[in-house]
């Protein structure tokens, strides 16, 4: 872009901003602001890819429906994780109301929780707060599925990043090397 084109573009932006400020100062300026923001949002939506355009209607429906959809997506991801024999994993949407997990009541926020139970009866919970932006939430669900696998590995003592060896109690380095005392 040449300097002349940049200068013309900046002048045009200045005109638009000046007009905006004049309209906002009027007694019914709130109407203008609302229509201006709706127009900008509509233009932004048109610029997104096909994949996100398909997901937007889900986001605009009830939050519970969106959270259920995210939980289903995460459940599909966790089904690809090979959990050890006897481990159970449930993925549920959370709406900010209390939930009861194996006899204990817990507070939640709007998001998705993965509840794992080991054969010994230990319960592990990992949860992610929903951002209500599909591109962020889909990545978060993949992360939650990874956390499910890491939690089961850590509980069994085979996660290399754990600080201590559960069998011997000796310290480990980040790479998993056991340091004798």
N, C-alpha and C positions, 0 to 999 in steps of 0.2 A: 504494500500500500504506500502510495506516495504521500509527501507532506501535505500537498494540496487536498488530497482525498481525506486524510486524517483531520485536517482543519475543518473541512466541510462536515464531516461526521460529528466532530465535537460541537460545532455550531448548532447542528440539528438536535443533538442531545441537550444542549443548553436551552434551546427553544422549548423542547418538550418538557424539561424540568421546570422552566419558568411558567408555562401554561398550567402545569400540574399544581404548582404552588398558588397561582391565582385562583384556580377552581377550589382548592382546599380552604382558602380563606373565606369563601362565601358561606352564608348561613346553612345552605344545604350541601356543603362540601363533602359530608360523609357519604352521600349518594354517589358522588363522583368517584370518591376513593374506592368504594365498594365495586363499582362497575370497572374502574381502572384495574384493580387487582384481579377481578374475575377474568378480564380480558388477557392480562399477563399470564394468569394460570392456564387459561385455555391455550395460549400460544406455546407455553412450555410443554403442555401435554402433547401437542401435535408434534413436537420435536423429538419425543422419546421413541425408542425402538418398538417393534411389534410385540416383543415379549413382554415388556412392561405395560404396554397398552392393554394386553389381555389380562394382566393382573390388577390393574387399577379398579375395575368394577368390584373386585373382591375387597379391596381396601375400603371402598366407599360404603359397603354393606355394613351390617352390624359388626362391632368389634369381635363379638364372640364367634361369628362365622369366620372371620379372618383368622382369629387365633386357632380355631378348629382346623382350618386349612393348613396353617403352619405346623400344627401338631401332627397332622397326617403326613405332611412332607417330611418332618423330622423322623416320624415312625418308619417311613420307607428307608431313610438313611440309616437308622439304627438297625434295621433288619439286615442290612448288608454287613454289619459288624458281627464278628464271630465271638459271641459271649461264651464263656465256659459252661459246661454242663451244670444245670441246676440254678443258674442265674436267671432272674426274671427282670424284664425292663418294660415299664409302661411310660408312654409319653402322653401328657395331658395338657390342655390349655388351662391357664389360670386367669381369672378375671378380677382379682383383687379381693375376693371373698375368701374366708377361711376354708381350708380343705382338711379332710381327715385322712392321714396316711398311716396305715397299720396301727390304729388306735391313738395316734397323737394328732392334735389339731395344730395346724400351721397357718400363719398369715401368708398371703400371696400378693403379687402385683400382676398387672396385665402382661402376660407373656406365656411361655411354654416351659413346663417342668418335665424332667426325665427322672423317674423314680426307679431305682434298682434295688433288688433284694438278692443277697447272696444265699447260698445253701445253708450257711450257718445262722441265717436269720438277721444279719446286719442289713440296715437300710441306708442307702446313699441317695441323696437328692442333688441334682444339678439343674439349674434353671437359668433362663435368659429372658430379660425384659424386652418386650416387643417395641420396635421403633415405629411401627406402622408405615414403613417404607419397604416395599417388596425387595428391592435390590439389597438392602441391608439385612433384612430379616432372613432371606434365603441363605445368605452367607452365615448368619448366626446359627441357623438350624444345622448346617454342616459342622460348625464348631461344636455345637451341643452333642452331635453324634460322636465326634472325636472324643469329647469329654466322657461320654459313656464308656467307651473302650478304655480310656486312660484310667478311669475310676476302677473298673474291674481288674485291670492289670496292676494297679497300685495296691488294691486290697489283697491280691494274690502274691504281691512282692516281686513282680517281674518288671515293673516300670523302672527303666534305667535312671530316670531323673529323681527318684526318691532318695532321701538323705541317708536312711539307714536300711540295712539288710534286715528284713523281718525275722529271719531264722536265727542269725548269729548276733544281731543287734549292733554290728560294727558299722562305722561310717562308710559312706560311698561317695565317690566323686560324681560329677555331673554325667560322666560317660559310663558310670556303673561299676567302676573299679572299686573293690572293697579294700579299705585301708585298715590293716591290722593295728591293734592298740599297742 
